[in-house]
Amino acid sequence: MSHSAISVGLMGLGTVGRGVYRILLDNSENIRRKVEVPVEITKILVRDPAKNRGLEPEPGILTTEVSDIIDNPGIDLVVELIGGIDPALDYVKTALSNGKTVITANKDMVALHGKELFELAEANNCNLLFEASVAGGIPIIRPLKECLAANRIQEIMGIINGTTNYMLTKMTAEGSDFTEVLQEAQAKGFAESDPTADIEGYDAARKIAILSSIAFNSRVTLNDVYVEGITKITSKDITYARELNYAIKLLAIAKETGEGIEVRVHPVLIPVTHPLASVNDVFNAIFVRGDAVGDTMFYGRGAGEMPTASAVVADIMDAARCRSHNVPSYIGCTCYEEKPVKPMGLTESKYYIRLQVADRPGVLASIAYAFGDKDVSLASVIQEETEGELAELVMVTHKVRERNLQEALEIIRHLSSVIDVCNFIRVEGEDQ
């Protein structure tokens, strides 16, 4: 027997919350036909009911009491759009304990507390849906869990932070420096006043923890992710990368190997011919390789009011359809294995290395000897420019273990002829 209507309690009426409200209102008839019952927001949790949000909900819908939603037997579905951990986590745990399916866009909560929440949902015959927690409006959670479920996923590489992608795009197009582009991104609202989560890679790290848990059927937490941001990328690096036919992108990378799961976030040089190299500005893209399907890529807007709201409402519709027909939602936790996470030192890549050295005979030989002593093989060496008695060397290695590369660089830093190890960046996206 189906329900006459599905009642939704919305926690949070900020940017994404307003988008969810508008979509459910503007597309109500289309949604009703697809779900087969009306889907209605009946309560909205806000801090200040008098605040002007550009919306006019019906009288009685706004509330400042969370119990009006999570403890209300008349509410079928709970949508959490508060963000952060406290108090959102406690609210979601209570809602799940009360048997209410929860839809969320909260990547922090899912990445850090997903295991606990999925177990709570299963114990209470409800579900936690979180499509909007990764890459905004781009469908990726459900495709990994369903459409690509027949595959053994081998690799995920994604541009999943729009702020850093915008910044690197501007640095590439205009030759601007990092600080200048960051200030511009903040002025345009693409970067927060405190941009740490974006520029240091933590936002992308939370998202790849979620994606790799799904892709490899094994719990990956934020603490498992190696994280490195874009603060050391300079206009020189971008120029040299272009000369070598690469683009620089901040990538989230997850791979399954015989030694365990690799999961990392850091800048990379990626060939200009790779699909991810042409993903620019605030756009996101996720490249997925499966053993059966081969290479696929998901592309679109990874944030913003309406793209993220689109993913939230899609989850609402799925949960509403299941609730209406009294069947359990079929997207549950798929972390049924316990695979080790591979230490960063055991990962393998090619590397771009930029050194400032004394411009005198024998320098290159001493550097090459240090690399060779640690089994680091150089594919190319270019003396890019000379300034007085100093020279700048740009090198690209063959594929090598991270640990070997780091040990070689530590020796090179102490050579009297080496002024500075200016930067080193991993190379991805090509046959190595």
VENNORLIN-V5630 format. One record per backbone hydrogen bond with DSSP energy under -1.0 kcal/mol. CO is the residue of the C=O (numbers start at 0). NH is the residue of the N-H. If there is no record, write none. Layout:
CO NH
CO NH
//
This chain:
5 39
6 75
6 76
7 41
7 42
8 78
9 44
10 80
13 17
14 18
15 19
16 20
17 21
18 22
19 23
20 24
21 25
22 26
24 27
26 30
27 31
28 32
29 33
30 34
31 35
37 5
39 7
42 9
43 62
44 11
47 50
57 60
60 43
62 45
64 67
65 68
65 69
66 70
71 74
76 8
77 102
78 10
79 104
84 88
86 90
87 91
88 92
89 93
90 94
91 95
92 96
93 97
94 99
95 98
100 77
101 128
102 79
104 106
105 109
106 110
107 111
108 112
109 113
112 116
113 117
114 118
115 119
116 120
117 121
118 122
119 123
120 125
121 124
126 101
128 103
129 132
130 133
134 137
139 143
140 144
141 145
142 147
145 148
147 150
151 290
153 255
154 288
155 253
156 286
157 251
158 284
160 164
161 165
162 166
163 167
164 168
165 169
166 170
167 171
168 172
169 173
170 174
176 180
177 181
178 182
179 183
180 184
181 185
182 186
183 187
184 189
184 190
185 188
194 198
195 199
196 202
197 200
198 229
200 204
201 205
202 206
203 207
204 208
205 209
206 210
207 211
208 212
209 213
210 214
211 215
216 336
220 223
221 224
225 264
229 232
233 237
234 238
235 239
236 240
237 241
238 242
239 243
240 245
241 244
244 271
246 269
248 267
250 265
251 157
252 263
253 155
254 261
256 259
259 256
260 341
261 254
262 225
263 252
264 227
265 250
267 248
268 427
269 246
270 273
273 276
275 278
279 282
283 299
284 158
285 297
286 156
287 295
288 153
288 154
289 293
293 289
295 287
297 285
299 283
300 136
303 307
304 308
305 309
306 310
307 311
308 312
309 313
310 314
311 315
312 316
313 317
314 318
315 319
316 320
317 321
318 322
319 323
320 324
321 326
322 325
333 335
339 260
342 345
343 346
344 402
346 401
348 399
349 426
350 396
351 424
352 394
353 421
353 422
354 392
355 418
355 419
356 390
357 359
359 362
361 365
362 366
363 367
364 368
365 369
366 370
367 371
368 372
370 373
370 375
371 374
376 397
379 395
381 383
381 393
384 391
386 389
388 358
389 386
390 356
391 383
392 354
393 381
394 352
395 378
395 379
399 348
400 404
401 405
402 406
403 407
404 408
405 409
406 410
407 411
408 412
411 414
414 417
416 357
419 355
419 421
422 353
424 351
425 268
//
